[in-house]
Each structure stands twice: as structure tokens, then as C-alpha cells.
Amino acid sequence: MFLKIKRLLSICGGYLKQLLGRMCSMPTLFTFLTLLQVLMGSLMILHLRMEMPLLLWLGGYIAGTAILMTLPAILPKRWWRITWTSLIVLLSAVLFIYEYYLLTEHGTLLTQTVLLQYYTPWADEVCRSLLPWSMPMHTLLEAIGLLCGISLVTWLTNKGWGLLFMILLLLISGIPHATQLSPIVAGGISNEEAYTLAHEYNMMSRYVATTLGVFTNQKRYDEMGQNLWKNTPTNVRLMPQRQPHNVVVIIGESLRRLDMHCYGYPLENTPRLDSLVQAGSLVLYDDVVCPQPNTLTSLRRVLTIRGEDEQAPWDATTTLPITFSSAGYKTYWCSNQEMAGDWIEEVSLIASTADSSYYTDGSTSSALHWKAGRVKHDELILPHLIVYRQTSSPNGSLLVVAHLMGSHASFADRYPNDRFSRFTAKDVKQIEPRLSSGEAQNSAEYMNSILYNDSIVSEIIKYYSQSSSIVIYFSDHAISRYDNPKAPTQAAHGVCESALQIPFMVYMSDQFAAENPDVLLAVQRARYKPFMTDLFTSSLMGLMGIESNYTIPRLQLWSLSYDATRPRCIKGFGSEVTFSPKHPDQL
């Protein structure tokens, strides 16, 4: 028995020795993949303004490369190894050319959003341009030229002439970014975060993860979509019938009610909304909270109907667009947020239930890892707004959902710096002296994003003021800004009172108010009611007189039967917050 074990160990040892020898005999593959990785990292820094240290990112590439080199080395026959190695090089080259196009022309990498365009029938022109056959000839030639350069350096390296050049290239690429590996920066990155980011920046890992992500998640998304359509409202009726009009829902991002001048914050960051309030055209609600502290978990509840069962899955009912479509409205979704990715996919699924949609960009949630990329401000959606006269709905009415990027981090990227950099760290410090210089600067940028948001929301209101329209604005969630007891040094998502209190306001054009006095009365009557936006779809349905099998008056804000004592309890991040009514005398 001992001899058999010894012989087995000897065989295994001999095989491993041969395997190691074959791996060491493939420097060409290693050199090629390393150079390709360094080049891609440099391109990401150039086009995406990536702030992740290149050396940390480069370290994450080693594991994937080791696997790629081990696979051909396992094969016993030389021609098998040559074939497999050639396939790896060919695949890497083709994917590099494609990503070079995506980076230089669209400011993105190969993501789930990009792959989805291959079989998404409703993809628009912006997204179709992500496909490889849209690549300009000059871009193709540039990418091929870079590959030829890499191949030349690889050949020179194996001849002994290019080793110095390769070391120099690594130093040039790495040293400027190695300085970011200071104790302060490195200490702010957890092992889990570093692994996640390195995994995403690693070419081969990214390709595999992206492909698997599409095929793994798409089945689940398809099932959720089928559920939403299966639950289309029945017994739909309009009570009363209304003249043709626009119902416009503007969804902001990460905006705290507590930091808006129209709600009492000292800095005048909402001048145009202030004017509308003073003119009596805009009704502010000051006791509204979101159901969850981030976009995905919040909006999938906000934009679907809530029923009696509070624990039911979010896709157990139906969506805001489907509800209004069933009542004869045309529905349109216009967004400056990303189309796909783990942080937004279910919101995009809800958006796809609208009759038509427009996205300013085909980006993905992953792009937020890249700090800025190619910044697209919310004003890009303004030319794509439409009114009911541009549709042919049965009753002539239109539902528009405008999804803004709002005040999402990084705050300085959310507004045109040349026109909206009004507030400074000094301005904020005068109001909040407790903040550090860095916190005050970040807060000033947040205030400027609110100023820009004021401009965008006001422009949308101005556009719809010329026709019969009701415009409702609210934020998906807020943030804590250095006031979360559990994270006092962060401006981020959180489950604390300040991170859940959101703005909520309603505007009606003169024509709409004159034609719908019942809506005007209901909106003014409910302004002090306590409300959580998970009831928004149900409430808007009731406000516009849409009745169906989902109608539950006590869950509709603007109904006389609204239950203002409904608990508002939000859980998440290991915390729980319960809100009491701000105006108990109004219950």
C-alpha cells in the first residue's frame, strides 16, 4: 500500500513538474496578456478618469492570467497547446479591439448593458451604436495598430531586446498611480472592495463575469417582467372622465429635503422653486419619506402598486406605466440614469413597461465605480420631453416619467461647473461650522447639485405649463450628510432620519387646475399628511380617478379615506427608523 502511494505521489510530482515546465516555456503568452492589461489600464485612466491605483488593479489580473496559462499547459500534446494558446490570443485581441471602441467612442467597457443590446428588440439608437458594426474605420485601425505594437514588444522581449522596454513601460504606467497606495488611501479601501474593483478591471474576469451576469440574470428579469404584465389591472374605469392632459412624474436622485432652501435650509439653492412656491403654483409636502435608502429597493416599491399584503414581492402587482396604459394613457419614460446593471436593472424593467422610452446614454451601474467617466448632465433630457398632443392615445392623455441623475455622488459631476459652482466650502462652514474642510467642500458641491436640480425641475415645469399638465417631483431617496450617528464622517446612503426625508411637490398648470378642480382641492388638502412613497403609484392612480381591482382608498394619499396613521418604518444597513407624523393635528 505504501509503495502504491509512493508511486502515485511520484507520478503526480512528475506531472506537476512537467506542467510547471510547460507554463514557464510560454513567456510569449504571459508577456502579451500583461502588456494588453497594462495598455487597457492606461486607456481606462485616460478615458474614464479611473482613480483606482493601477498597481492594485494590475495585481487582480494575475489570478485570471494564471488560469489562462494553466489551461493550455495541462494539455499533453504540443499542437493542442498551440491551438489553445492561439485561441486565447485571438479572443483577447478581438475583445480588446471592441473595448477600445467602447472606451474611445462611448466611455464604457464591455458591460451587461452592452451585451443586452444583442437581443433587446426595444434598444434605441444610442444603445445600438454600442454594437461592433458601428465602429468607425479609424478606430478599428487604431486598435489594430496598438495590437501590432504589443505583438512587436512581445517578440522583442522573447528575443531579449525588449525586456528593458517592458520594465520601463510597467514603471511608467505604475509609478504615478503607486503614489495613491498611501496608508490613507489604502486604509480607506477594504479587502472586499479592492477585490471587487480589481475583479472588474481585470479584462478576462470582466468578460466572463459580464457574460455570465447577462445569462444568469436575464431569466430572472424575464420572469419578473412576465409577472408585472400578468398582473395588469382589471375592471379599469375613469371616474370622472377628464380632458386630455399630461401627468408628469419627475424622479430625483439622492436629494435631502433638509438641504433645500424651499424647505428651510439657509443657502439659497432653490431660487426658481422658491418663486413658484411664493406664486402659489407649487405645493410642497413636508412630511414625506422614502421606503428604502437606495434607488433600486426604493423605486421598485414606489413605481408598483402596494396592496394589503406589505410583505408581498414587489412584482406581485403591476407598474405605474402599465396602470396608466390600462386607463388609456400613452406612457413615456425619459432617463438620464443608466440602463442596466445590478443597481438599476429592476427599475429599467419597470421603465420597459412604458409604451416608449429614451435614455441619454447606454451606460451601466458599473460605470459609477469609475468616478466620472463621460459626465452627462440632466439637461440632456429636456429636448426629449413630449406632451399629449404628440401622441394618439384613446383619451388624449399622456404619462411621462423623467428619471434624473440629480444629486448622485460624485456631486461635482452632477452640474456644469462653469455655470453652477455658486457655493463654496466657506459658505457651508458659516452654516455648519462642525464640518471639516473636506466635508464642507463636498457639501458645497452637493449644494451646487441642488441648485442645478432646481434649474432642471423648473425647466420641466415651464415646458409643461403651456398645456394642461400636473407635474409631481420627488427624490428616490435622500442621503446622510455627515449626520448619521453610525457613520458621522460619510455623505452616503443610510438608514437614519435625514437620509430618508425627501422632497415631494406638486405643480398644476392653470389650464389643468381650471379643468380639474377636484384634483387641485385634493392636492392642497393633503399637503400636511404623513406619507411614504411606496404608496405613490396607488395614490396617483386614485388622484387621476383611475379605479381598478387594485383600488384601496385608505392606501391613497389624496383620498378622503387615506389612513394617515399607517406605520412608516424603514429597515436597512442594520438600522431601523420609524417616523411619527410631523403634523398630528392634521390627521
N, C-alpha and C positions, 0 to 999 in steps of 0.2 A: 504493500500500500504506500509505504514511504517512497519507494522508488518511482511509483506511478506519479505521485505528487511532484517529486523532484523533476521527473521528465516533463510533466505538464508546465511547471514553472520555467524550465529551460526553454521549452517551445515558445511560451508566451514572451519570455525575455528576449529570445531571438527575434520574434516578430516585432516587438516594440523597438528593438534596436534598428531593424530594417526600416520600420515606419519612421523613426526619427531621422534616419539617414536620408530617406526619400524626401522628407519635409525640408531638411537642410539643403537638399540638392535643388530646391525650387526657389532660389532667391529672386528670379525674374518676376514670379507671381507676387511675392511679398513686396518687392520694390514698386511694381506697377500699382498695386492696391494702395500702398502707403502714399505714393505721390498723388494718386487720384483723390484720396481722402484729404490730404493737405490742400490740394487745389480747391476742392469743394468747400472746405472750411474757410478758405480765404475769400471765395466768392460769396459765401453766406455773410461774412463780416462786411464785405463791400456792399452787397445789395440789401441785406436785412438788418444791418447795423447790430448784428449779434453781439451781446455783451458777455456771453459765457466765455470763460478763458479757453483759448484754443487747445492748450496742452491738456486740460481736464477733459475736453471733448475728444481729443485725439486718443487719450487713454481708453475711452469707452469703445474705440474702434478695434482694439487689439483682440478682444474675445471673438468678435464676428470674423475677423480675418483668420484667426487660428482655426476656426471651424472650416472656413473655405479652403485652407491649405491642408487640413487633415483629411477632408473627404477624398481628394484625388490621391493622396498618399496611401490611403487604405487599399486602393485598387492594386491588384498584383501585377497586371500586365502593363507594360510601358505605354502601348498605344491607347489603352483605356485612360491612363493618367493624362496623356497629351490631349485626348479628346475632351476630357472633363475640364482640364485647365483652360483650354481654348474656349469652351462654353462660358466659363466664369469670366474670362477677359472680355468676350464678346458681349455678354449680358451687362457687365459693368460699364462698358463703353457706350452701349445703346442707352442705358439708363442715365448715364452722365450727360449725353447729348440732350436728352429730353429734359433733365433737370436744369441744365444750363439755359435752355429756352424758357422754362418756367421762372427761373430766377431773374434772368435779364429782362424778360418782357412782362412778367406778371408779379414779381416779388414774392413768389411762394415756392415751396418744394413740392415733391410728389406727396400728396395727401389724400385722405379719403374723399374730400371734395372733388379732386381731380379725377380719381378713378370712377366716381359715381357718374361722371358725365358720359361714360362709355355706354351706359344703358339707362340713362334717365331721359325719358321722352320729352319732359317739360323743361329741360335745361335751356336757358336763354342764350342770346348771342355772346354775352360776356363769358359764360361758362363754356360754351362750345369753342371759344378761342383758346381754351386750355389744352385742347387736344393736339397731338403732334403734327397732324397735317396742316395746322395753321401756322407752323413755324416758317418764318422768313428765310430765304436762301442765305442771306448774310449771316444769320445766327447759326445756321447749320454749318457753314464753312468755318466760322469762328470756333465752334465746339470741336470740329474735326481737327482744326489746326492745333488746338490745345492738346488733344489726344495724341497727335503726332509728336508734339513736343515732349509729352510724358513718355511716349514709347522710345524716343531718341535718348532721353536721360536714362531710362531703364537699361537700354542696350549699352550705353557708355559706362553705367555703374557696374554691370556684369563684366565689362572689359577692364575694369579697374580705373578708368579715367573719370568716371562720373561720381565716384564716392564722395569726393570733396564737395562737389556741386550739390549733391543730395543733402549732406550735412549742413551746408550753408543755407539751403532752401528751408530746411527744418528750423534752423536758428532764426532766419528772417521771419518766418511765419509764426514761430512760437514765442520768441523773447518779448515782443511788445505786449503779448497777452499773458505771459507768465507773471508779469508785474501785478496782475489782478489777483494772483494767488496769495495775497497778503493775509495775515491772520484775521483781519477784519472781514474781508470778502469771503475767504474760505470758511470762516466761522459762521457766516450767515447762510451757508448752504448745507443742508442736511445730506446725509449719505443717500437717502431715498430720492431727494430732489436731484442730486448730482447724477445718480444712476438714470433717473427718468430722462433728464436732459441729454446726457451722453448717449442714451439709447436712441433718442430721436435724431440726434445729429449724426449718428453712425449710418453711413449710406445703406449697407446691406440690411442692418436691423430695421431701418426705416422702411425699406421696400417690403420686407417680409411682414412687418407689423401693420403697415398700411393695407396691404392686400388682404391679410387675414382679418383685419378690422372690418373691411368692407363686407366680406363674405360672411363673417360671423354675425355682425350686427344687422345686416340688411334684412335677414329673415325675421329678426325680432321687430324691426321697424315696419316691415310689411304687415306683420300680424297686428301691430298696434294701429296701423292705418286702416286695415280692414275692420277692426273693432269700432273705430271712430265713424266710419261710413255706415257700418251695420246699425249703429245707434242713432241714425238720422231721426230728428223729431217727427212725430206723427200728430195727426189731428191739429195741424197748424192753422191758425186763423189770426187775422189782424183786427184788433179792437182798440181804437177805431181805425178806419181807413185814413191814410194821410196823403197829402200832396207829395209829389216827388221831392226828394231831399237827399242830402249826404249825411251819413253817420261816420265821423272820423275819429279813430282811436289812435292817439299818439302814445307810444310806449317809450319812456325814457330809460336811462341806464345809470344805476349806482348813485342816484341823486337823493341827498338827505333833505328832508323838509326843513330841518333845523338850521340849514345853512343858506336858505333862500331869503332875500330881503323882503319879498312879498309875504313871507311868514314870520318876519320879525328879526332876521339876522341883520346886524348893523351895516355891513358892507352893501352898497347899492349894486347888487349883481343881477337884479331882475327889473331894470328900468321900464322895459316895454310891457311886461306883465303887470307891473305896478300901475301903469297908465290905464290898462284895461280894467283892472280892479276898481280904480278910482272912478272910471266912467260907468261902472255898474254893468259892464259887459261880461265880466269873468267872475264866476262864483268859485271861491276857494273852500275846500273841505279841509278841516284842520285836525281830524281825529281818524286818520286812515293809516292802516299798517299793511304790510305785505305778508303773505302766508309763509314764505321761506326766504333765507338770506342770500340766495344766488339766482341767476337768471333761469336756468333750466328748471329747477324744482319749483320756482315761483310761478313762471309763466305757464307751465303745463297745467297748473291748477287755475290760474287766472283766466286762461283762454279756453277752458272747458266748463261745462255746466256742473255745478255741485248739486248733489241730491241729498236725501235724508241720511244716507249711509256715509258718514265722514271718513270711514276707513276704506272705501271702495277705491280700486285702482283709478288713476287719472284718466285712462282711456275707456272707462266703463260707461261713459256717456258720449257726448259729442262736442264739437268745437264751435267757437264763435262764428267763423265763416260758414260752416255747414248750417248752423242755426238760422243765420240771416238769409242764406241761399234758399232754405226751405220756405221762407216767408216771401220770396220773390225778389229779393235784393240781388244785384250783382255784387260780387265781392272781389277786393283787390288788396294785395299785400305788397308793400314797398319797404325795403330794408337796406340799412347801411351796416348791418351786422353780418357776421359770417354765415355761410350757407350750411356748413356741416361741421362735424367734429363732436367729440364726446360731450362737450359743454353746451351744445346748442341743438343737437340733432332732433330731439323731440319737438322743439319749438319750430324747427324747419318743417317737420312733419305736419304740424298744425297749419303752418303757412301754406303748405301744398294743398290743403283742402279749399283754399280760395280759388275763385274762377281763374284768376291770373295773378302773376307776381312779377316783381322786378327787384333784383339785387344789384347794388352798385359794384359788387366785387364777388369773385368766386372763391374767397379765402375760406380758411378753416379755423376752428378753435385753436389748433396747434400754433397758428401764427402768433398768438399772444405770448408764447414763450419767447418770441424773437424781439420783444420790446416794442419796436415801432414798425419795422418793415416799411411798406409804402402807405403812409397815412392817408386815409380818405375821410374827409370831414362830412358832417351830416348835411351840409348844404347841397351835396350831390343828389339827394333825393328830390329836392324842390322842383326841378324841371319835369319830374316824372309823376307828379300829383295829377289826379284827374277828378272830374266832377260827374254827377249823374247824367248830364246832358251828353256826355261822350260814350254812354252805354246804351244798351237796348233791353233793359230789364223789364219784366212784365208790369211792374208798378212804377217804373221810372226812378227807383231809388238805388242808392249805392252805399256799401260799407267799405271804408278804406282803413287799413291798419298800417301805420307808419312806424317802423321799428328803428329807433335811433341808437347810435353808439354812445350818445350822451356824455356822461362823466366817468366812463370806464377808465381805469388805470391803463396806461400811464397818462396822467391828467394833462401834461403839457402837449401830448399828441392829439388832444381832442378839440383843439381850436386853432385857427390860423394865428400864429404868434404875432404877425405884423399888424393885425387889426384888433386883437382881443387880449393882449397882455397888459391889462389895465392895473391889476392888483399885484402888490409886491409882498415879500415876506415882512417888511416893515409895517404895512397896512394891517396884516393879520396879527402881528405881535402886539400892536396897540390894543387890539380887542381881546386877544388871548395870550397874555404875557407868559403863561406857563409853558408854552411850546418852545422847543429848541429851535435853533436857526434852520436846521434841515427840515424839521416838521413844519415850521412856518412857511418855508419856501414851497414845500409840497402842497400845503394848504392853500397858498396863494394861487398855485396852478389849478387847484380844484375850484377855487372861486372864479377864476377866468373861464373854466369849462362851463360853469353855471351861467356866466354872462353870455357865452356863446349859445348855450342851450336856450336861454331867454330869447335870443335873436331868432333861432330856428323855429321854435314853437310859435313865436309871434308872426313869423312869415307864413307859416302854415295856416294860422288863424286868419291872417289878412287875405290869403288866397281864397279861403272858403267863405269869407264874409260877404263876397259878391253873389252868393247863391244861398238857397235855403239849406242851412247846414247846422249841425250840432257837432262840436269838437270837444273831446274829452282827453285830457292829458294826465298821466300818472307815471311813476317810475316802477320798474320791475321790482326793485329793492333799493335799500339805501346802503350805507357803509358806516362802520365806526371810524371816526377820525380822531385818533389819539384820546378816546374817551371810553374805550371798552375796558372794564376793570380787569378782565382776564388777559388783555393784550393792549396795554396802555401806550405802547410805542408803535402801533400799527395803524395804517389807514387802509382798511380792508373789510372783507365780508365778516360778519359776526352776528351772534345772537345776543344782542343787548338792545335796550330801548332805542338808542339813537340810530342803530343800524337797520331798524325795521320800520321807522316812521317815514312815510313817503308823501310827496306832494300829490294832490288829487284836485283837479279843477275842471270846470265845465264852461264852455263858451257856446252861445247861440247867436246866429246872425239875426238881424232884425226881421228878415223875412220868415225865418224858421220860427222865431218866438211868436210872431203875429199869427202864423198858421197853426201853431201847436201850443196854445196857452196852457193846456194840461201838463205838458212836459215842463214848461217854464215854471209852473207852480210847484211841481214835484221836485225839481232840481233845487229851487230856493228853500223849500220846506225841509229838505233832508241835509242841509249843509253842516249841521252840527251833530249829526248822528254818528255813533261809533261804527266803523266799517272795516272789514278785512277783505282785500281784493280777490280772495278765492271765490267770492260771490259776484264778481264783476260781470261775467257772461250772463248769469241768471238775471242780474239786476238790469243790465242794458236791454235784454230781451223784454223784460217787463216794462221798462220805461218807454220803449217804442211800440208797445201794445201788441207784442207777439206772444200769443198763447199757444201752448202745446202740451204734450204729455209730460213735459219737464217743468211746467209751471208750478212753483211753490211760493206763494206770495210772501210768506214770512222770511224767505231767503232772498228777497229782492229789496235792495236799499230804498228804491223810490216808491215802494208800495206802502199804502196806509197800514198794511198788516205786518210790516217788517219787524222782525224780532231784534230789537236793539240790545237785548240782554244776552245775545249769543256769545259764548266764550270766545275770546281771541287769545289763544295760547300757541306760541311758536316754539318749536324744539329744534335743536341742531347744534353741532360743534360741542356737544357735551353740556349744553346750557338749555335753560327754559325760561321764557319770558311770557307773562300774562298781562295783558293791557286792560285797565279799567276805563270806563267811559270818561272822557275829558269834560263833558258837559252833562252830568247826571240829571240836571233839571230839564234836559231836552228829551229824555226817554219817554 
